[in-house]
Amino acid sequence: MWVRVSIVDERVVSEKEKGERGIEDSVRLGEGGDEVGYERFWVCEDENNCEVGG
């Protein structure tokens, strides 16, 4: 029996963090999930909370 699993990228962004770093981390997470067989990669978005960046 196979279980399909996904990754949800919901990260907290600090005031000191650059946007490029967050994108690089998300890409790295997605690529790592792909390597081990995750089914999907979801990116979280919250328009009302500027501290969440996926």
C-alpha positions as CSV (number, residue, x, y, z in Angstrom):
1,M,0.0,0.0,0.0
2,W,1.3,3.5,-1.0
3,V,0.6,6.6,1.0
4,R,0.9,9.9,-0.9
5,V,2.5,12.6,1.2
6,S,3.0,16.3,0.5
7,I,5.1,19.1,1.9
8,V,3.6,22.4,3.0
9,D,6.1,25.3,3.0
10,E,4.9,27.7,5.7
11,R,7.8,29.6,7.0
12,V,8.1,32.6,9.3
13,V,10.3,35.4,7.8
14,S,12.3,37.5,10.2
15,E,12.8,41.2,9.6
16,K,16.5,40.7,8.9
17,E,16.0,37.9,6.3
18,K,16.4,38.8,2.7
19,G,13.7,37.6,0.2
20,E,16.3,35.8,-1.9
21,R,17.2,33.6,1.0
22,G,13.5,32.5,1.5
23,I,13.1,31.6,-2.1
24,E,16.4,29.6,-2.1
25,D,15.2,27.7,1.0
26,S,11.8,27.0,-0.6
27,V,13.5,25.7,-3.7
28,R,15.9,23.5,-1.7
29,L,13.0,22.1,0.3
30,G,11.0,21.3,-2.8
31,E,14.0,19.6,-4.5
32,G,14.7,17.6,-1.4
33,G,11.1,16.4,-1.3
34,D,11.2,15.5,-4.9
35,E,14.3,13.4,-4.4
36,V,12.6,11.3,-1.6
37,G,9.3,10.9,-3.4
38,Y,6.9,13.4,-2.0
39,E,3.8,13.8,-4.2
40,R,3.2,17.5,-4.0
41,F,4.9,20.7,-2.7
42,W,2.5,23.4,-1.4
43,V,3.5,27.0,-0.8
44,C,1.5,28.8,1.9
45,E,0.4,32.4,1.4
46,D,-1.2,34.7,4.0
47,E,-1.9,38.1,2.6
48,N,-2.8,39.4,6.1
49,N,0.4,38.3,7.8
50,C,3.6,39.6,6.5
51,E,5.7,37.2,8.7
52,V,4.6,34.2,6.7
53,G,6.5,33.6,3.5
54,G,6.5,30.5,1.5
